[in-house]
């Protein structure tokens, strides 16, 4: 029988990082904030605003996770287990900046010359110069296409577009680490056989991409998820190819008219 003094029981929330019972704004066990914001455009903008390029223990912890248990780590990050991780946008900018610096400093030209046409050779040279000066920007420009590809292919997973952006930020960080490790190969073959290191890095990156998605999703067989990841990768490249073709046509029609 209820009385006037009876009060409903309330259970304290638990920390999403370590499952410790929360009694305030921060976890007394690991220090993570009690309010882990959902991953949406507001979260991503907050991440961009607070991209301070300093390296702390989270940087190396995140890299270790991305090469030992990438899918599990990404899923846990999206679910709220973030206190130990380096923020994904900052991670990509740091790694892309490092690779871009090396690319520019050593005057790398890793784009193979497939034609003797003077105009195309000049265009290739200008493209390489732009990449060496704007590598971080080029990497960031590709992310929306890869996020769209994985969002469409894995739409039944329940992850929204911004969450797919975060997934692909981590996967891009993987590829950048591989590219940095292979930089001696890039430097060695940039004159003798340009494009070799890019092919090797892309092959390793694709394998990591598929492996990460196999770990990330558990609702289907590994074979199905692996094939979907491959299709997501191809679809993303097709999106970029179509946009590049459209931009090329627009430039040709409106800016290069004789």
Rosetta silent file (secondary structure, phi, psi, omega in degrees, C-alpha in Angstrom):
SEQUENCE: XXXXXXXXXXXXXXXXXXXXXXXXXXXXXXXXXXXXXXXXXXXXXXXXXXXXXXXXXXXXXXXXXXXXXXXXXXXXXXXXXXXXXXXXXXXXXXXXXXXXXXXXXXXXXXXXXXXXXXXXXXXXXXXXXXXXXXXXXXXXXXXXXXXXXXXXXXXXXXXXXXXXXXXXXXXXXXXXXXXXXXXXXXXXXXXXXXXXXXXXXXXXXXXXXXXXXXXXXXXXXXXXXXXXXXXXXXXXXXXXXXXXXXXXXXXXXXXXXX
SCORE:     score description
SCORE:     0.000 S_00000001
   1 L     0.000  126.688 -178.004    0.000    0.000    0.000 S_00000001
   2 L   -76.859  143.745  174.229    1.458    3.348   -1.057 S_00000001
   3 L  -118.360  170.701 -178.524    1.759    6.151    1.452 S_00000001
   4 L   -64.111  -25.518 -177.095    2.329    9.855    0.993 S_00000001
   5 L   -85.843   -9.628 -179.385    5.967    9.397    2.018 S_00000001
   6 L   -65.120  135.988  179.828    6.693    6.748   -0.597 S_00000001
   7 L  -124.701  143.288  178.511    9.173    7.987   -3.223 S_00000001
   8 L   -66.608  144.482  179.168   10.054    6.410   -6.554 S_00000001
   9 L   -79.651  137.243  178.426   13.400    4.712   -6.685 S_00000001
  10 L  -119.145  133.076  176.489   15.991    6.300   -8.970 S_00000001
  11 L  -100.942  134.262  179.373   19.021    4.487  -10.298 S_00000001
  12 L   -69.972  143.004  177.021   22.142    6.501  -10.947 S_00000001
  13 L   -67.474  162.939  179.270   23.438    6.458  -14.527 S_00000001
  14 E  -114.577  153.817  178.544   26.663    4.641  -15.314 S_00000001
  15 L   -67.778  132.334 -179.514   29.745    5.856  -17.150 S_00000001
  16 L   -74.829  -12.776 -179.511   29.731    4.780  -20.797 S_00000001
  17 L   -90.445  -41.639 -174.941   33.500    4.386  -20.709 S_00000001
  18 L  -130.046    1.710  178.150   34.053    2.179  -17.629 S_00000001
  19 L    67.212   16.392  175.047   30.513    1.380  -16.326 S_00000001
  20 L   -75.363  143.238  178.680   31.233    3.064  -12.979 S_00000001
  21 E   -65.921  132.497 -176.904   28.162    4.530  -11.235 S_00000001
  22 L   -92.417  139.925  177.115   27.988    8.298  -11.785 S_00000001
  23 L  -131.389   18.443 -179.571   27.366   10.773   -8.966 S_00000001
  24 L  -173.103 -157.981 -177.544   28.167   14.033  -10.703 S_00000001
  25 L   -80.636  -14.745 -179.976   29.209   15.614  -13.979 S_00000001
  26 E  -134.229  151.697  177.811   32.325   13.467  -14.269 S_00000001
  27 L   -73.276  129.379 -179.643   33.156    9.836  -13.599 S_00000001
  28 L   -74.089  -13.166 -177.525   35.120    9.470  -10.360 S_00000001
  29 L   -92.799  -50.107 -175.711   36.886    6.403  -11.768 S_00000001
  30 L  -114.398  -13.868  176.426   38.123    7.394  -15.248 S_00000001
  31 L    91.523   -3.542  179.866   37.321   11.115  -15.465 S_00000001
  32 L   -68.273  144.384  177.702   35.070   11.001  -18.538 S_00000001
  33 E   -63.327  146.808 -179.452   32.260   13.530  -18.608 S_00000001
  34 L   -71.440  -25.178 -177.195   28.834   12.177  -17.730 S_00000001
  35 L   -99.179   91.907  174.995   27.310   13.890  -20.760 S_00000001
  36 L   -92.000  107.335 -173.716   28.588   12.068  -23.851 S_00000001
  37 L   -65.218  145.618  174.068   26.918   13.906  -26.680 S_00000001
  38 L   -64.010  150.993 -178.987   25.360   11.912  -29.526 S_00000001
  39 L   -81.579  107.656  178.725   27.392   11.971  -32.719 S_00000001
  40 L  -145.787 -168.361 -177.870   25.690   14.499  -34.990 S_00000001
  41 H   -63.944  -35.224  177.819   26.607   17.724  -36.804 S_00000001
  42 H   -62.466  -43.371  179.148   26.834   19.612  -33.499 S_00000001
  43 H   -62.356  -44.545 -177.441   29.331   17.043  -32.166 S_00000001
  44 H   -65.235  -39.699  178.653   31.415   17.195  -35.350 S_00000001
  45 H   -65.816  -39.852  176.219   31.475   21.013  -35.308 S_00000001
  46 H   -61.478  -39.464  178.281   32.517   20.947  -31.638 S_00000001
  47 H   -62.928  -44.366 -179.933   35.294   18.529  -32.607 S_00000001
  48 H   -62.775  -44.866 -178.273   36.489   20.875  -35.378 S_00000001
  49 H   -61.702  -31.991 -176.088   36.443   23.905  -33.048 S_00000001
  50 L  -104.318   26.083  177.787   38.538   22.083  -30.463 S_00000001
  51 L   -80.885   83.940  176.221   41.066   20.623  -32.891 S_00000001
  52 L   -98.072  119.232 -169.434   44.198   21.680  -31.056 S_00000001
  53 L   -80.327   68.830  173.007   47.082   19.902  -32.662 S_00000001
  54 L  -119.028  148.442 -176.654   48.863   18.570  -29.606 S_00000001
  55 L  -103.859  122.935  176.221   49.824   14.943  -29.135 S_00000001
  56 L  -125.243 -170.258 -176.289   48.992   13.255  -25.850 S_00000001
  57 H   -60.949  -26.114  179.138   48.621    9.651  -24.720 S_00000001
  58 H   -63.806  -29.066 -179.266   45.284    9.424  -26.574 S_00000001
  59 H   -62.254  -52.446 -177.058   47.100    9.775  -29.902 S_00000001
  60 H   -74.071  -32.677  175.866   49.164    6.617  -29.532 S_00000001
  61 H   -62.541  -44.182 -179.210   46.361    4.715  -27.796 S_00000001
  62 H   -64.553  -42.084  178.157   44.041    5.451  -30.720 S_00000001
  63 H   -62.352  -41.537  178.435   46.633    4.363  -33.281 S_00000001
  64 H   -61.521  -43.506  179.615   47.194    1.107  -31.402 S_00000001
  65 H   -63.030  -39.080 -177.120   43.440    0.458  -31.326 S_00000001
  66 H   -68.908  -17.818  179.651   43.087    1.172  -35.057 S_00000001
  67 H  -113.562    3.626  176.622   45.625   -1.517  -35.901 S_00000001
  68 H  -120.841  -37.703 -179.640   44.643   -4.155  -33.326 S_00000001
  69 L  -150.829   60.319 -171.084   40.846   -3.908  -32.957 S_00000001
  70 H   -60.287  -48.391 -177.542   39.645   -1.108  -35.277 S_00000001
  71 H   -63.046  -43.191  179.257   35.989   -2.042  -35.672 S_00000001
  72 H   -64.132  -42.928 -178.753   35.466   -2.627  -31.949 S_00000001
  73 H   -63.959  -42.224  179.733   37.247    0.624  -31.056 S_00000001
  74 H   -65.555  -43.455  178.741   35.186    2.665  -33.533 S_00000001
  75 H   -61.363  -43.624  179.555   31.922    1.136  -32.301 S_00000001
  76 H   -64.693  -38.030  178.321   32.853    1.844  -28.674 S_00000001
  77 H   -62.816  -45.422  179.379   33.783    5.433  -29.561 S_00000001
  78 H   -64.164  -36.034 -179.519   30.415    6.006  -31.223 S_00000001
  79 H   -76.100   -9.752  175.344   28.635    4.425  -28.235 S_00000001
  80 L   122.939   -1.444 -178.283   30.351    6.837  -25.844 S_00000001
  81 L   -90.271   85.337 -166.918   33.656    5.261  -24.794 S_00000001
  82 L  -124.455   -9.498 -169.083   35.852    8.215  -25.761 S_00000001
  83 L   -62.118  -30.235 -177.293   37.981    9.435  -22.858 S_00000001
  84 L   -89.401   -9.097 -172.130   41.138    7.575  -23.952 S_00000001
  85 L   -92.889  147.752  168.682   40.849    8.428  -27.651 S_00000001
  86 L   -78.463  137.323 -176.417   42.380   11.232  -29.676 S_00000001
  87 L   -60.869  135.735 -171.115   39.599   13.095  -31.481 S_00000001
  88 H   -62.039  -39.371 -179.186   39.210   11.693  -35.013 S_00000001
  89 H   -66.025  -43.323  177.748   39.207   14.995  -36.911 S_00000001
  90 H   -63.790  -38.834 -179.795   42.353   16.146  -35.119 S_00000001
  91 H   -59.944  -46.286 -179.780   43.945   12.743  -35.706 S_00000001
  92 H   -64.649  -42.479 -179.467   43.414   12.966  -39.469 S_00000001
  93 H   -64.696  -40.408  178.553   44.723   16.539  -39.636 S_00000001
  94 H   -62.572  -49.061 -177.104   47.880   15.661  -37.684 S_00000001
  95 H   -68.635  -42.558  179.172   48.650   12.616  -39.840 S_00000001
  96 H   -66.105  -38.135  177.311   47.724   14.293  -43.139 S_00000001
  97 H   -63.083  -41.277  179.032   49.785   17.334  -42.178 S_00000001
  98 H   -64.244  -44.376 -179.274   52.800   15.136  -41.423 S_00000001
  99 H   -68.519  -41.350  178.677   52.495   13.269  -44.720 S_00000001
 100 H   -61.239  -38.102  177.702   51.888   16.477  -46.673 S_00000001
 101 H   -62.946  -47.123  179.270   55.010   18.027  -45.145 S_00000001
 102 H   -62.609  -42.413 -179.255   57.160   15.049  -46.152 S_00000001
 103 H   -59.713  -42.879 -177.899   55.588   14.988  -49.624 S_00000001
 104 H   -76.452  -43.023 -175.638   56.373   18.682  -50.136 S_00000001
 105 H   -63.683  -41.002 -178.239   59.791   18.733  -48.424 S_00000001
 106 L   -91.984    6.508  176.060   61.181   15.833  -50.465 S_00000001
 107 L    51.915   52.910 -178.340   59.508   17.105  -53.672 S_00000001
 108 L   -75.948  138.408  170.687   57.737   13.814  -54.327 S_00000001
 109 L  -127.532   92.999 -173.776   56.020   13.242  -57.667 S_00000001
 110 L  -101.395   13.183  178.197   54.135    9.972  -57.260 S_00000001
 111 L   -96.076  114.723 -176.577   51.691   10.494  -60.140 S_00000001
 112 L   -66.373  142.331  176.107   52.769    8.307  -63.098 S_00000001
 113 L   -88.254  110.425 -176.602   53.106    9.940  -66.518 S_00000001
 114 L  -103.921    6.853 -177.748   50.956    7.849  -68.843 S_00000001
 115 L  -149.524  155.415  176.315   51.090   10.158  -71.832 S_00000001
 116 L   -96.983   -1.639 -179.769   53.532   12.278  -73.787 S_00000001
 117 L   -60.977  125.681 -173.907   50.906   14.947  -74.433 S_00000001
 118 H   -62.854  -41.298 -178.714   52.397   18.235  -73.239 S_00000001
 119 H   -63.803  -44.253 -179.545   49.126   19.651  -71.928 S_00000001
 120 H   -67.679  -36.078  177.472   48.323   16.536  -69.910 S_00000001
 121 H   -63.637  -42.179  178.245   51.867   16.400  -68.540 S_00000001
 122 H   -64.943  -39.513  178.605   51.547   20.015  -67.396 S_00000001
 123 H   -63.541  -42.742  178.272   48.156   19.263  -65.831 S_00000001
 124 H   -61.829  -41.643  179.584   49.618   16.277  -63.981 S_00000001
 125 H   -63.893  -42.161  178.749   52.490   18.413  -62.723 S_00000001
 126 H   -66.597  -37.250  177.430   50.113   21.109  -61.492 S_00000001
 127 H   -62.561  -43.374  179.286   47.959   18.471  -59.790 S_00000001
 128 H   -64.052  -41.342  178.461   50.999   17.090  -57.992 S_00000001
 129 H   -62.419  -41.150 -179.942   52.060   20.592  -56.912 S_00000001
 130 H   -65.603  -43.313  179.777   48.578   21.282  -55.546 S_00000001
 131 H   -61.355  -40.343 -178.494   48.511   17.968  -53.654 S_00000001
 132 H   -66.958  -26.754 -179.012   51.895   18.638  -52.080 S_00000001
 133 H   -95.466  -19.824 -175.065   50.680   22.018  -50.816 S_00000001
 134 L  -132.168   39.931 -173.778   47.117   21.067  -49.846 S_00000001
 135 H   -62.604  -43.392 -179.851   47.353   17.416  -48.822 S_00000001
 136 H   -60.470  -43.157  179.375   45.282   17.805  -45.643 S_00000001
 137 H   -63.540  -41.922  179.825   42.544   19.596  -47.568 S_00000001
 138 H   -61.240  -41.209  179.077   42.535   16.905  -50.272 S_00000001
 139 H   -64.091  -45.826 -179.061   42.119   14.183  -47.638 S_00000001
 140 H   -64.350  -35.380 -179.426   39.262   16.034  -45.914 S_00000001
 141 H   -65.504  -27.082 -179.715   37.544   16.640  -49.274 S_00000001
 142 H   -79.555  -23.760 -173.121   37.364   12.871  -49.905 S_00000001
 143 H   -58.598  -44.127 -179.443   35.747   12.055  -46.555 S_00000001
 144 H   -58.540  -31.860 -179.800   32.144   13.075  -47.401 S_00000001
 145 H   -71.824  -42.146  177.843   32.152   10.660  -50.353 S_00000001
 146 H   -68.430  -35.474  176.421   33.378    7.713  -48.296 S_00000001
 147 H   -65.582  -39.862  178.370   30.877    8.578  -45.560 S_00000001
 148 H   -65.443  -41.324  179.099   28.085    8.658  -48.151 S_00000001
 149 H   -60.871  -49.630 -179.229   29.180    5.304  -49.559 S_00000001
 150 H   -70.035  -32.611  177.737   29.206    3.525  -46.194 S_00000001
 151 H   -63.209  -42.773 -179.048   26.002    5.290  -45.121 S_00000001
 152 H   -71.996  -43.154 -176.497   24.124    4.006  -48.183 S_00000001
 153 H   -71.876  -38.302 -177.942   25.548    0.482  -48.139 S_00000001
 154 L  -108.229   34.441 -175.449   25.188   -0.009  -44.364 S_00000001
 155 H   -62.376  -25.327 -179.855   22.030    2.092  -43.937 S_00000001
 156 H   -77.615   -5.046 -178.833   20.315   -0.705  -41.973 S_00000001
 157 H   -72.483  -20.569 -179.223   23.000   -0.488  -39.281 S_00000001
 158 L    94.021   -4.458  178.705   21.275    2.499  -37.692 S_00000001
 159 L   -82.241  134.262  179.135   24.290    4.821  -37.962 S_00000001
 160 L   -81.011  179.951 -175.063   23.512    8.280  -39.331 S_00000001
 161 H   -63.940  -41.514 -178.578   25.596   10.145  -41.915 S_00000001
 162 H   -66.581  -37.326  175.434   27.692   12.036  -39.363 S_00000001
 163 H   -63.332  -34.692  174.942   28.471    8.813  -37.514 S_00000001
 164 H   -69.353  -30.407  173.174   29.651    7.417  -40.850 S_00000001
 165 H   -62.093  -43.674  179.388   31.867   10.478  -41.193 S_00000001
 166 H   -63.855  -43.275  177.197   33.458    9.593  -37.855 S_00000001
 167 H   -55.517  -47.050 -176.598   33.894    5.963  -38.950 S_00000001
 168 H   -76.286  -21.664  170.720   35.667    7.087  -42.106 S_00000001
 169 H   -62.795  -46.283  178.659   37.795    9.611  -40.226 S_00000001
 170 H   -63.966  -41.505 -179.284   39.260    6.725  -38.239 S_00000001
 171 H   -68.565  -33.395  174.868   39.688    4.598  -41.375 S_00000001
 172 H   -66.157  -37.864  176.529   41.395    7.502  -43.148 S_00000001
 173 H   -60.589  -39.774  175.378   43.767    7.773  -40.186 S_00000001
 174 H   -55.165  -52.101 -176.742   44.617    4.100  -40.738 S_00000001
 175 H   -62.397  -37.726  179.766   45.515    4.747  -44.378 S_00000001
 176 H   -66.204  -38.314  176.725   47.588    7.804  -43.485 S_00000001
 177 H   -63.117  -43.680  177.492   49.638    5.801  -40.978 S_00000001
 178 H   -60.187  -43.656  179.977   50.269    3.166  -43.659 S_00000001
 179 H   -62.977  -39.123  178.074   51.295    5.904  -46.108 S_00000001
 180 H   -65.813  -41.714  179.494   53.704    7.387  -43.552 S_00000001
 181 H   -66.020  -30.230 -179.412   55.267    3.991  -42.870 S_00000001
 182 L   -92.225    6.133 -175.634   55.674    3.433  -46.609 S_00000001
 183 H   -58.982  -38.941  175.745   57.104    6.894  -47.253 S_00000001
 184 H   -55.830  -37.014  176.795   60.678    5.583  -47.754 S_00000001
 185 H   -67.119  -40.600  177.977   59.236    3.420  -50.548 S_00000001
 186 H   -60.193  -44.958 -179.154   57.429    6.456  -51.960 S_00000001
 187 H   -64.892  -42.437 -176.506   60.647    8.461  -51.968 S_00000001
 188 H   -66.581  -41.386 -174.147   62.681    5.677  -53.552 S_00000001
 189 H   -96.976    2.120 -175.318   60.223    4.937  -56.375 S_00000001
 190 H   -63.347  -24.848  178.200   58.938    8.474  -57.016 S_00000001
 191 H  -100.764  -48.478 -175.109   61.331    8.808  -59.981 S_00000001
 192 H   -70.139  -43.170 -177.186   61.942    5.230  -61.121 S_00000001
 193 L  -149.239   72.020 -178.672   58.369    3.950  -60.821 S_00000001
 194 L   -60.379  141.043  179.660   55.924    6.601  -59.587 S_00000001
 195 L   100.836  -16.645 -177.819   52.653    5.234  -58.285 S_00000001
 196 H   -62.783  -50.127 -177.510   54.064    1.983  -56.872 S_00000001
 197 H   -65.867  -33.667  177.617   53.893    3.036  -53.227 S_00000001
 198 H   -63.979  -41.357  177.871   50.414    4.477  -53.729 S_00000001
 199 H   -63.753  -42.251  179.711   49.224    1.127  -55.083 S_00000001
 200 H   -65.030  -46.763  179.932   50.786   -0.737  -52.149 S_00000001
 201 H   -62.703  -40.543 -179.748   49.327    1.681  -49.585 S_00000001
 202 H   -65.845  -38.683  178.594   45.896    1.547  -51.243 S_00000001
 203 H   -64.913  -46.397  177.490   45.903   -2.265  -51.229 S_00000001
 204 H   -64.046  -41.972  179.554   46.837   -2.406  -47.545 S_00000001
 205 H   -61.685  -39.858  178.277   44.342    0.364  -46.795 S_00000001
 206 H   -64.934  -41.162  177.948   41.533   -1.512  -48.543 S_00000001
 207 H   -61.783  -42.813  177.645   42.306   -4.661  -46.546 S_00000001
 208 H   -65.716  -38.030  178.907   42.195   -2.650  -43.305 S_00000001
 209 H   -59.126  -49.173 -179.291   38.966   -0.964  -44.459 S_00000001
 210 H   -66.144  -44.629  179.379   37.227   -4.311  -44.995 S_00000001
 211 H   -59.520  -40.832 -179.207   38.602   -5.798  -41.755 S_00000001
 212 H   -63.425  -42.914  179.584   37.393   -2.781  -39.776 S_00000001
 213 H   -69.083  -34.320  176.935   33.834   -3.085  -41.088 S_00000001
 214 H   -61.957  -38.454  176.667   33.802   -6.826  -40.401 S_00000001
 215 H   -74.071  -35.553 -173.895   34.611   -6.030  -36.758 S_00000001
 216 H   -67.483  -42.050 -175.734   32.268   -3.046  -36.605 S_00000001
 217 L  -109.666  138.580 -177.790   29.081   -4.825  -37.672 S_00000001
 218 L  -123.410    6.995 -174.043   27.816   -8.124  -36.278 S_00000001
 219 L   -84.032   -8.291  179.344   24.333   -8.322  -37.830 S_00000001
 220 L  -139.588  173.483  179.909   25.453  -10.346  -40.881 S_00000001
 221 L   -66.911  158.362 -179.605   28.092  -12.902  -41.802 S_00000001
 222 H   -61.652  -36.029 -179.774   31.698  -11.781  -42.189 S_00000001
 223 H   -65.023  -46.148 -179.841   31.610  -12.584  -45.906 S_00000001
 224 H   -63.191  -45.896 -179.894   28.529  -10.426  -46.514 S_00000001
 225 H   -63.887  -39.872  177.901   29.907   -7.534  -44.465 S_00000001
 226 H   -62.349  -42.418  178.138   33.255   -7.816  -46.255 S_00000001
 227 H   -66.780  -38.532  177.413   31.570   -7.697  -49.672 S_00000001
 228 H   -65.024  -39.825  178.516   29.450   -4.742  -48.572 S_00000001
 229 H   -62.920  -41.238  177.601   32.565   -2.936  -47.360 S_00000001
 230 H   -62.609  -43.294  178.662   34.215   -3.522  -50.744 S_00000001
 231 H   -65.079  -38.707  176.950   31.123   -2.192  -52.528 S_00000001
 232 H   -60.136  -42.904  179.992   31.074    0.823  -50.200 S_00000001
 233 H   -63.685  -47.304 -179.981   34.704    1.552  -51.111 S_00000001
 234 H   -64.321  -43.117 -179.723   34.052    1.234  -54.858 S_00000001
 235 H   -60.940  -40.353  178.785   30.869    3.308  -54.628 S_00000001
 236 H   -62.532  -42.924  177.978   32.747    6.090  -52.840 S_00000001
 237 H   -64.415  -37.216  177.720   35.380    6.164  -55.587 S_00000001
 238 H   -64.483  -41.184  176.778   32.617    6.291  -58.218 S_00000001
 239 H   -57.693  -46.089 -179.381   31.038    9.281  -56.458 S_00000001
 240 H   -66.383  -37.818 -179.913   34.390   11.098  -56.553 S_00000001
 241 H   -64.854  -44.030  179.560   34.963   10.116  -60.191 S_00000001
 242 H   -62.969  -46.046 -179.959   31.561   11.437  -61.277 S_00000001
 243 H   -63.197  -41.026  178.740   32.045   14.709  -59.406 S_00000001
 244 H   -62.147  -39.989  178.698   35.544   15.111  -60.862 S_00000001
 245 H   -64.556  -42.768  179.497   34.155   14.534  -64.366 S_00000001
 246 H   -63.086  -45.134  179.068   31.408   17.113  -63.820 S_00000001
 247 H   -62.544  -41.302  178.427   33.904   19.667  -62.509 S_00000001
 248 H   -61.782  -41.376  178.870   36.202   18.950  -65.459 S_00000001
 249 H   -65.074  -43.865 -179.992   33.360   19.482  -67.933 S_00000001
 250 H   -61.715  -44.746  178.611   32.314   22.729  -66.247 S_00000001
 251 H   -63.145  -42.030 -179.940   35.879   24.037  -66.309 S_00000001
 252 H   -64.411  -38.961 -176.214   36.271   22.983  -69.941 S_00000001
 253 H   -77.422  -43.053 -170.057   33.012   24.611  -71.048 S_00000001
 254 H  -100.977  -21.442 -174.249   33.113   27.850  -69.089 S_00000001
 255 L  -116.914  -18.676 -177.741   36.785   28.585  -68.392 S_00000001
 256 L  -113.874   17.794  178.931   38.807   27.048  -71.220 S_00000001
 257 L   -69.494  134.701  179.611   36.683   28.171  -74.155 S_00000001
 258 L   -86.088    0.000    0.000   38.771   29.611  -76.955 S_00000001
